[in-house]
Amino acid sequence: MAVLNLFLYSGSACSQVTENDPLVLGTFKITKVVDGDTFKFENLDGSSRLLGIDTEETFKTDDAAKKTEEISANWDEYYKFEKGDNKMPVKTNSPLGYEAMIWAQEYLKDVENARLELEDENRSLDIFGRHLVYMFIQKDGKEINYNVESVRQGYSPYFNKYGNSKKYHSEFLEAQNYARENKLGIWDPAKKHYPDYEERIEWWNKRAEQLEAFEKKYAENEIYFNLSDESDFKRLSENVGKEIIVFGNISDILTKKFPYLLRIPRTKEETFELVVFEDNADLLTEMDIDSKKEYYTYIKGTLGVYKGKYQIELKTPDQIWIE
């Protein structure tokens, strides 16, 4: 597949960072391009997920090229089938996802080392234990923010589903505008990619606005807890038995047996549970919980602990809301 001519980005935000910065994870040798937004590095455990981008999924087997050709032949029907009855856009393997992986491999083939930066100290890992980083590389004597360059080349939208970039928000927006105006990658109507980026971006922007609103209104309020924030999660231990308000994204709704459980994950091991007992079996319908699942919610109640899991029992619809 053809590789686009590269617009090399070297902004002032990059040059201000030094290895002594506490948010610089270090400089590492790139050992594997897993896909367009996930990499492995020497002397760094596990994988690293790049912040601010979300390239489309791709097959990772030896016959990835062949499988990509097969879904490409009937791409519209394939995506429609994969989406099924989901009300929101879905992630699935795509021709553009495969192209993004090939582009990353080609773009980085002469790059040995990369400097990795964290966004902040309270969210350095995702729920799968992957390092959340910005990746900076040297090409042609210039330092390049690979995350931003991926957006500029159209291999990813600006991915702010988990919040706007605290460091490079304006650079991501500029890069996305450039890609859209030049119809690159996901913005090229002739390419086979997810068909619903306008809907995705509207959804992600609303979530990003929710996070910013929480920070402005409640970050200093001791009874509010952002469950994705490591320091807030640690504070829960001091508040067992007290009425609190937690803020998080419900990921799993388990209703096969009582009590029903609604889970808000921080990591694979650490989850916060909302509990619904049989006496309140109709509560999830009253709360219209499906409509709340895709956004950040506020939950009020008395904090308890059961089998090592923090939890709040839901008894009334007004305990959970969206702002």
C-alpha positions in Angstrom: 0.0 0.0 0.0 1.2 3.5 -0.8 2.6 5.5 2.0 1.6 9.2 2.1 4.1 12.0 1.9 4.7 13.0 5.6 4.1 16.4 7.1 6.7 16.4 9.9 5.5 18.0 13.1 7.9 19.6 15.5 6.1 21.9 17.9 7.2 23.9 20.9 5.5 21.5 23.3 8.0 18.8 22.2 11.1 20.8 22.7 10.3 21.8 26.3 10.4 18.3 27.6 13.6 16.8 29.1 14.6 13.4 30.4 14.4 14.9 33.9 10.7 15.5 33.6 8.9 13.2 36.1 6.4 12.4 33.3 9.0 11.1 30.9 8.9 7.4 31.2 12.3 7.0 29.4 13.8 6.3 26.1 13.3 2.7 24.8 14.1 0.6 21.8 11.0 -0.2 19.7 10.7 -4.0 19.5 7.3 -4.5 17.9 4.5 -2.6 16.1 1.4 -4.5 17.4 -0.8 -2.2 15.3 -1.2 1.5 14.6 -1.6 2.6 18.2 0.0 -0.2 20.3 3.7 -1.0 20.6 6.2 -3.0 22.6 9.5 -1.7 23.8 12.7 -3.3 25.2 13.0 -3.3 29.0 9.4 -2.2 29.4 6.9 -4.8 30.5 3.8 -5.5 28.5 2.5 -3.3 25.7 2.1 0.5 25.5 -1.0 2.2 24.2 -0.6 5.5 22.6 -2.6 8.4 23.9 -4.9 10.5 21.8 -5.2 8.1 18.9 -7.4 5.1 18.1 -6.5 3.4 14.8 -8.9 0.9 13.4 -8.5 -2.7 14.4 -6.6 -5.2 12.2 -6.0 -8.9 12.0 -2.7 -9.8 13.7 -2.3 -13.4 12.3 0.2 -14.4 9.6 -2.6 -14.3 7.0 -3.7 -10.8 8.0 -3.3 -9.5 4.4 -5.5 -12.3 3.0 -8.2 -11.8 5.7 -8.1 -8.0 5.0 -8.7 -8.6 1.3 -11.7 -10.8 2.1 -13.5 -8.3 4.3 -12.5 -5.5 1.8 -14.5 -7.2 -0.9 -17.8 -6.6 1.0 -16.7 -4.0 3.5 -20.1 -2.2 3.9 -21.9 -5.5 4.6 -19.1 -6.7 6.9 -19.2 -3.6 9.0 -23.0 -3.7 9.2 -22.9 -7.3 10.4 -20.2 -6.5 13.0 -22.2 -3.6 14.3 -25.4 -5.7 14.6 -27.9 -4.2 17.1 -25.4 -2.0 18.8 -26.7 1.6 19.1 -23.2 3.0 19.3 -20.3 2.7 16.8 -18.2 -0.5 17.2 -14.6 -1.5 16.7 -13.7 -4.3 14.3 -11.0 -5.3 11.9 -10.9 -3.1 8.8 -8.9 -2.5 5.7 -7.8 0.9 7.0 -6.8 -0.7 10.3 -4.4 -3.0 8.4 -3.1 0.0 6.3 -2.4 1.9 9.6 -0.3 -1.0 10.9 1.6 -1.2 7.6 2.2 2.6 7.6 3.4 2.5 11.2 5.9 -0.3 10.4 7.2 1.5 7.3 7.3 4.9 9.0 9.3 3.5 12.0 11.6 1.1 10.2 14.6 3.4 10.5 13.7 4.5 14.0 15.4 2.6 16.8 14.5 4.4 19.9 11.5 6.4 21.2 11.0 8.7 24.1 7.8 7.9 26.0 5.8 10.5 28.0 3.0 9.9 30.5 -0.1 12.2 30.5 -0.1 12.4 34.3 1.0 10.3 37.3 -2.6 9.3 38.2 -3.3 7.4 35.0 -0.2 5.7 33.7 -1.9 2.4 32.9 -5.1 1.5 31.2 -7.5 -1.2 32.5 -5.5 -3.9 30.6 -2.2 -2.9 32.3 -0.8 -1.2 29.2 1.4 1.9 29.6 -0.5 5.0 28.3 2.1 7.2 26.6 3.0 9.8 24.0 5.7 8.6 21.7 8.4 10.9 20.4 10.9 9.9 17.7 13.6 11.5 15.6 13.3 11.7 11.8 15.4 13.7 9.5 16.8 15.7 12.4 13.4 16.6 13.8 11.6 15.4 16.8 8.1 14.2 16.0 5.1 13.4 18.2 4.1 10.1 16.6 0.6 10.3 18.2 -0.1 13.6 16.6 1.5 12.6 13.3 -0.8 9.5 13.1 -3.8 11.9 13.3 -2.3 14.3 10.7 -1.9 11.5 8.2 -5.5 10.4 8.7 -4.8 7.0 10.3 -6.7 7.9 13.4 -9.1 10.6 14.6 -8.2 12.6 17.7 -9.3 10.1 20.3 -10.5 11.9 23.4 -13.0 9.3 24.7 -11.1 9.2 28.0 -10.5 13.0 28.1 -8.9 15.7 26.1 -5.1 15.6 25.9 -3.7 17.7 28.8 -0.5 18.3 26.9 -1.2 18.4 23.2 -4.9 19.1 22.7 -4.4 22.0 20.2 -1.8 20.0 18.3 -4.3 17.1 17.9 -7.1 19.4 16.8 -4.8 21.0 14.2 -3.7 17.6 12.9 -7.2 16.4 12.6 -8.3 19.5 10.7 -5.4 19.0 8.3 -6.3 15.4 7.6 -10.0 16.2 7.1 -9.3 19.1 4.8 -6.9 16.9 2.7 -9.2 13.8 2.8 -6.5 11.6 4.2 -7.0 8.1 5.6 -10.3 7.8 7.5 -11.4 11.1 5.9 -11.0 9.7 2.4 -14.4 8.6 1.1 -12.7 6.2 -1.3 -11.0 4.2 1.4 -12.7 1.4 3.4 -12.9 2.5 7.0 -15.4 2.9 9.7 -18.3 4.9 8.2 -19.4 6.7 11.4 -16.6 9.0 12.5 -18.9 12.0 12.9 -21.0 10.0 15.4 -17.8 8.7 17.2 -16.4 12.1 17.6 -19.6 13.6 18.9 -19.8 10.7 21.5 -16.2 11.1 22.5 -16.4 14.9 22.8 -19.4 14.6 25.1 -17.4 12.3 27.4 -14.4 14.6 27.3 -16.7 17.5 28.3 -18.0 15.4 31.2 -14.5 14.8 32.5 -13.6 18.5 32.2 -16.8 19.5 34.0 -16.1 17.1 36.9 -12.6 18.5 37.3 -13.9 22.1 37.4 -16.8 21.4 39.7 -15.9 18.6 42.0 -12.2 17.8 41.9 -11.6 19.6 45.3 -14.8 18.3 46.9 -13.8 15.5 49.2 -17.1 13.5 48.9 -16.6 13.1 45.1 -14.4 10.4 43.7 -13.2 10.0 40.1 -12.8 6.2 39.9 -10.3 6.4 37.0 -8.0 8.6 39.1 -5.5 6.5 41.1 -5.3 8.9 44.0 -9.1 9.1 44.3 -9.4 5.4 44.2 -6.9 5.1 47.1 -9.0 7.6 49.1 -11.9 5.2 49.1 -10.4 3.2 51.9 -10.8 6.2 54.3 -14.5 6.6 53.5 -16.1 3.1 54.0 -19.4 3.5 55.7 -19.8 7.1 54.5 -22.2 8.6 51.9 -20.1 9.5 48.9 -20.5 10.3 45.2 -18.4 8.4 42.6 -17.9 9.3 39.0 -17.1 6.6 36.4 -18.0 4.7 33.3 -20.1 1.5 33.8 -18.5 -1.2 31.7 -20.3 -4.4 32.6 -23.9 -5.1 33.5 -24.3 -8.6 35.0 -27.9 -9.7 35.3 -27.9 -13.5 35.0 -28.4 -13.9 38.8 -29.0 -11.8 41.9 -27.7 -9.6 43.0 -27.2 -7.7 39.7 -23.8 -6.1 39.4 -22.8 -3.1 37.5 -19.0 -2.8 37.3 -16.8 0.3 36.9 -13.3 -0.8 36.2 -10.1 1.1 37.1 -7.8 -1.9 36.2 -8.5 -5.5 35.5 -8.1 -6.3 39.2 -9.6 -3.1 40.7 -13.3 -2.6 40.0 -16.0 -0.7 41.7 -19.4 -2.4 42.0 -22.9 -1.1 42.0 -25.2 -3.8 43.5 -28.9 -4.3 42.9 -30.7 -6.9 45.0 -33.8 -8.8 44.0 -36.2 -6.5 45.8 -35.2 -3.8 43.3 -35.1 -5.9 40.2 -36.9 -3.3 38.1 -34.4 -0.6 39.0 -32.2 -0.9 36.0 -35.2 -0.3 33.7 -36.3 2.7 35.7 -32.8 4.1 35.5 -32.6 3.4 31.7 -29.2 2.0 32.5 -28.4 1.2 28.8 -28.5 4.9 27.9 -26.1 5.7 30.7 -23.5 3.0 30.0 -21.8 4.8 27.2 -21.2 8.0 29.2 -19.7 8.9 32.6 -22.2 8.7 35.4 -22.5 10.0 39.0 -23.6 7.5 41.7 -24.5 8.4 45.2 -24.7 6.0 48.1 -23.0 4.6 51.2 -19.6 3.1 50.5 -19.3 -0.6 51.4 -16.8 -3.4 50.8 -17.5 -7.0 49.9 -14.9 -9.6 49.1 -12.3 -6.9 48.7 -14.5 -4.9 46.2 -15.8 -1.4 46.9 -19.5 -1.1 46.3 -22.6 0.9 46.6 -26.1 -0.6 46.8 -28.6 0.9 44.4 -32.1 1.3 45.8 -33.6 4.3 44.1 -33.4 5.7 40.5 -32.1 9.1 41.8 -28.9 7.5 43.0 -27.5 7.6 39.5 -27.4 10.4 37.0 -25.6 12.0 34.1 -24.4 15.6 34.0 
